[in-house]
């Protein structure tokens, strides 16, 4: 895992650049690798409020294969190609293909077809110099060695894949501004537990009391980022304008508001654009 760090970092930076242009994050895999990939992708929506329409999870054998093995699914090359075509994968998209062997036909076909359309292709495998790595724009080789139970890639290989996927997605979300000071400021406030978590984040970030925090979160319709800006003196339209102009980066939005000295000013697109150009 240690030797893979530079490749993980390089892939994450490349992924972030594509996603900033509105692209989709696509995961592809079969068997254990596919389940791990799907799990990582599915967690992005509640944790970081990643848009569902910008996430595509391609599992060999479909939803049924998430719970039980589907015989022959990993060999469905034509099905993989159809999925890429039907979902209109293109240059702004990112394909993360995961396979312990590095040769799984379904996963390899997904990666190759996505790359053919201009999508960024990231390959993760536990065998060196295999097609998923050699054909990828960014190759991440996880040197885990032989499994303690021969052929059971759910153990060493699967654990390394899970960690790698977690590192990549977390780093990308941080780069995209969906984490601020180690806090999940884009978390979806969907239940009482998450409401309390959002209130705790707001208190920690602003130092305001519980009543102020609750009022701001309510006015922000559950958005922690908006609520922070409201607690710093912004109106809802001003806060939205700040986040729009800074690509959702809360730190940049706060710095921009404080630099101008008057939150009334930053509602003007021209003021914001000039400030950003001079950053």
C-alpha positions as CSV (number, residue, x, y, z in Angstrom):
1,X,0.0,0.0,0.0
2,X,2.8,2.4,0.8
3,X,4.3,2.1,-2.6
4,X,0.9,2.9,-4.2
5,X,0.6,6.3,-2.5
6,X,2.1,8.4,-5.4
7,X,-0.2,6.7,-7.9
8,X,-3.2,7.2,-5.6
9,X,-2.4,10.9,-5.3
10,X,-1.9,11.4,-9.0
11,X,-5.1,9.7,-9.9
12,X,-7.1,11.7,-7.3
13,X,-5.8,15.0,-8.7
14,X,-6.7,13.9,-12.3
15,X,-10.2,12.8,-11.1
16,X,-10.9,16.1,-9.4
17,X,-9.9,18.1,-12.5
18,X,-12.5,16.1,-14.6
19,X,-15.2,16.3,-12.0
20,X,-14.9,20.0,-11.7
21,X,-16.2,20.2,-15.3
22,X,-19.4,18.4,-14.4
23,X,-18.4,14.9,-15.2
24,X,-19.6,11.7,-13.6
25,X,-17.8,9.3,-11.3
26,X,-18.1,5.7,-12.6
27,X,-17.2,2.6,-10.7
28,X,-16.9,-0.8,-12.5
29,X,-16.1,-4.3,-11.2
30,X,-17.1,-7.9,-10.7
31,X,-17.4,-10.1,-7.7
32,X,-15.7,-8.9,-4.6
33,X,-14.0,-6.1,-6.4
34,X,-17.3,-4.9,-7.8
35,X,-19.1,-5.0,-4.5
36,X,-16.3,-3.0,-2.9
37,X,-16.4,-0.4,-5.7
38,X,-20.2,-0.1,-5.6
39,X,-20.1,0.3,-1.8
40,X,-17.5,3.1,-2.0
41,X,-19.5,4.9,-4.7
42,X,-22.8,4.5,-2.8
43,X,-21.4,6.1,0.3
44,X,-20.5,9.3,-1.5
45,X,-24.2,10.5,-1.7
46,X,-25.1,10.6,2.0
47,X,-21.5,11.4,3.2
48,X,-20.6,14.2,0.8
49,X,-24.0,15.0,-0.9
50,X,-22.5,13.8,-4.2
51,X,-25.3,14.1,-6.9
52,X,-26.9,10.8,-7.8
53,X,-27.0,11.8,-11.4
54,X,-23.2,12.1,-11.4
55,X,-22.6,8.7,-10.1
56,X,-22.7,5.5,-12.1
57,X,-22.1,2.0,-10.6
58,X,-21.5,-0.8,-13.0
59,X,-21.6,-4.2,-11.4
60,X,-21.1,-7.4,-13.5
61,X,-24.4,-9.3,-13.1
62,X,-26.3,-6.2,-12.0
63,X,-28.0,-5.7,-8.6
64,X,-28.5,-9.4,-8.1
65,X,-24.7,-9.8,-8.0
66,X,-24.4,-7.5,-5.0
67,X,-25.9,-10.2,-2.8
68,X,-24.9,-13.5,-4.5
69,X,-22.6,-14.8,-7.2
70,X,-24.0,-14.6,-10.8
71,X,-22.3,-17.2,-12.9
72,X,-20.6,-16.0,-16.0
73,X,-21.3,-12.3,-15.3
74,X,-17.6,-11.3,-15.2
75,X,-17.2,-12.6,-18.8
76,X,-19.9,-10.4,-20.3
77,X,-17.7,-8.2,-22.5
78,X,-20.5,-7.1,-24.8
79,X,-22.8,-6.2,-21.9
80,X,-20.0,-4.0,-20.5
81,X,-19.7,-2.2,-23.9
82,X,-23.4,-1.6,-24.1
83,X,-23.5,-0.1,-20.6
84,X,-20.8,2.4,-21.5
85,X,-22.6,3.3,-24.8
86,X,-26.1,3.4,-23.2
87,X,-25.0,5.7,-20.4
88,X,-23.3,8.0,-22.9
89,X,-19.9,8.0,-21.1
90,X,-17.7,10.8,-22.4
91,X,-14.7,13.0,-22.0
92,X,-15.8,14.7,-18.7
93,X,-16.4,11.3,-17.0
94,X,-14.1,9.3,-14.8
95,X,-14.0,5.5,-14.9
96,X,-12.5,3.6,-11.8
97,X,-12.2,0.0,-12.7
98,X,-11.2,-2.5,-10.0
99,X,-10.1,-6.1,-10.4
100,X,-7.7,-8.1,-8.2
101,X,-6.5,-10.2,-11.2
102,X,-6.3,-7.2,-13.5
103,X,-7.8,-9.2,-16.3
104,X,-11.5,-9.6,-15.5
105,X,-13.2,-9.3,-18.9
106,X,-16.3,-7.3,-17.9
107,X,-14.2,-4.8,-15.9
108,X,-11.5,-4.5,-18.5
109,X,-14.1,-3.9,-21.2
110,X,-15.7,-1.1,-19.2
111,X,-12.3,0.6,-18.7
112,X,-11.3,0.2,-22.4
113,X,-14.6,1.4,-23.8
114,X,-14.8,4.4,-21.4
115,X,-11.3,5.4,-22.3
116,X,-12.2,5.1,-26.0
117,X,-14.9,7.8,-25.4
118,X,-12.3,10.1,-23.9
119,X,-13.2,9.4,-20.2
120,X,-10.4,9.3,-17.7
121,X,-9.5,5.7,-17.0
122,X,-8.2,4.7,-13.6
123,X,-7.3,1.0,-13.1
124,X,-6.8,-0.7,-9.7
125,X,-5.4,-4.2,-9.6
126,X,-3.3,-6.5,-7.3
127,X,-1.3,-8.2,-10.1
128,X,1.5,-6.2,-11.8
129,X,1.6,-5.4,-15.5
130,X,-1.9,-6.7,-16.2
131,X,-4.3,-5.1,-18.8
132,X,-6.3,-3.1,-16.4
133,X,-3.1,-1.3,-15.3
134,X,-1.4,-1.1,-18.7
135,X,-4.5,0.2,-20.4
136,X,-5.4,2.8,-17.8
137,X,-4.5,6.5,-17.8
138,X,-3.7,6.1,-14.1
139,X,-2.6,2.7,-12.9
140,X,-2.7,1.7,-9.2
141,X,-0.9,-1.5,-8.4
142,X,-1.6,-2.9,-4.9
143,X,1.2,-5.2,-4.0
144,X,-0.5,-7.6,-1.6
145,X,1.1,-10.9,-2.5
146,X,-0.4,-14.3,-2.2
147,X,-3.7,-14.7,-0.3
148,X,-3.6,-16.7,3.0
149,X,-6.5,-18.7,1.5
150,X,-5.6,-19.3,-2.1
151,X,-8.0,-17.6,-4.5
152,X,-9.9,-15.7,-1.8
153,X,-9.4,-12.2,-3.0
154,X,-11.9,-10.9,-0.4
155,X,-9.0,-11.0,2.1
156,X,-5.7,-9.2,1.4
157,X,-6.6,-8.0,-2.1
158,X,-10.1,-6.9,-1.1
159,X,-8.9,-5.1,2.0
160,X,-6.3,-3.2,0.0
161,X,-8.8,-2.3,-2.6
162,X,-11.3,-1.0,0.0
163,X,-8.6,1.2,1.6
164,X,-7.5,2.5,-1.8
165,X,-11.0,3.3,-3.0
166,X,-11.7,5.1,0.3
167,X,-8.5,7.1,0.0
168,X,-9.2,8.2,-3.6
169,X,-12.9,9.2,-3.0
170,X,-12.1,11.0,0.3
171,X,-9.2,12.9,-1.3
172,X,-11.3,13.8,-4.3
173,X,-14.1,15.1,-2.1
174,X,-11.7,17.1,-0.1
175,X,-10.2,18.7,-3.3
176,X,-13.7,19.5,-4.4
177,X,-14.5,21.4,-1.2
178,X,-16.9,18.9,0.3
179,X,-14.8,18.7,3.4
180,X,-13.8,21.8,5.5
181,X,-11.5,21.6,8.5
182,X,-11.9,17.9,8.7
183,X,-15.7,18.1,8.7
184,X,-18.3,16.7,6.3
185,X,-19.9,20.1,5.5
186,X,-21.8,18.7,2.5
187,X,-23.4,15.8,4.5
188,X,-27.1,15.3,3.8
189,X,-29.2,16.2,6.8
190,X,-31.7,13.3,6.5
191,X,-32.5,12.4,10.1
192,X,-32.3,13.6,13.7
193,X,-28.8,12.2,14.2
194,X,-27.5,14.1,11.2
195,X,-29.3,17.3,12.3
196,X,-27.4,17.1,15.6
197,X,-24.2,16.4,13.7
198,X,-24.7,19.4,11.5
199,X,-25.5,21.6,14.6
200,X,-22.3,20.4,16.2
201,X,-20.3,21.2,13.1
202,X,-21.7,24.7,13.0
203,X,-21.0,25.3,16.6
204,X,-17.4,24.1,16.1
205,X,-16.9,26.2,13.0
206,X,-18.5,29.4,14.2
207,X,-18.7,29.3,18.0
208,X,-22.4,30.4,17.9
209,X,-24.9,29.1,20.5
210,X,-27.5,26.4,19.9
211,X,-30.4,28.7,19.0
212,X,-28.4,30.7,16.5
213,X,-27.1,27.5,14.9
214,X,-30.5,25.9,14.6
215,X,-32.0,29.0,13.1
216,X,-29.2,29.3,10.5
217,X,-29.5,25.6,9.6
218,X,-33.2,26.0,9.2
219,X,-32.8,29.1,6.9
220,X,-30.2,27.3,5.0
221,X,-32.6,24.3,4.4
222,X,-30.1,21.9,6.0
223,X,-27.0,23.1,4.2
224,X,-24.1,23.4,6.6
225,X,-22.0,25.5,4.2
226,X,-24.8,28.0,3.7
227,X,-25.5,28.1,7.4
228,X,-21.9,29.0,8.1
229,X,-22.0,31.9,5.8
230,X,-25.3,33.0,7.3
231,X,-23.8,32.9,10.8
232,X,-21.0,35.1,9.5
233,X,-23.4,37.8,8.4
234,X,-24.5,36.8,4.9
235,X,-28.0,36.7,3.5
236,X,-29.2,33.5,1.8
237,X,-28.8,35.0,-1.8
238,X,-25.3,36.3,-0.9
239,X,-24.2,33.0,0.6
240,X,-25.4,31.1,-2.5
241,X,-23.6,33.6,-4.7
242,X,-20.4,33.1,-2.8
243,X,-20.5,29.4,-3.0
244,X,-21.4,29.5,-6.7
245,X,-18.5,31.7,-7.5
246,X,-16.0,29.7,-5.5
247,X,-17.1,26.3,-6.8
248,X,-18.6,25.3,-3.5
249,X,-15.3,25.9,-1.6
250,X,-16.4,27.1,1.9
251,X,-12.9,28.3,2.8
252,X,-12.6,30.4,-0.3
253,X,-16.1,31.8,0.1
254,X,-15.3,32.8,3.7
255,X,-12.0,34.4,2.7
256,X,-13.6,36.2,-0.2
257,X,-16.4,37.6,2.0
258,X,-13.9,38.8,4.7
259,X,-11.5,40.2,2.2
260,X,-14.1,42.4,0.6
261,X,-15.2,43.5,4.1
262,X,-18.9,43.8,3.2
263,X,-21.0,40.8,2.4
264,X,-23.3,43.2,0.5
265,X,-20.6,43.7,-2.1
266,X,-20.0,40.0,-2.8
267,X,-23.5,39.5,-4.2
268,X,-22.3,41.2,-7.3
269,X,-20.9,38.7,-9.9
270,X,-18.4,41.3,-11.2
271,X,-16.9,41.9,-7.7
272,X,-16.7,38.1,-7.1
273,X,-15.1,37.4,-10.5
274,X,-12.5,40.2,-10.0
275,X,-11.6,38.9,-6.5
276,X,-11.3,35.3,-7.7
277,X,-9.0,36.4,-10.6
278,X,-6.8,38.2,-8.1
279,X,-6.5,35.3,-5.7
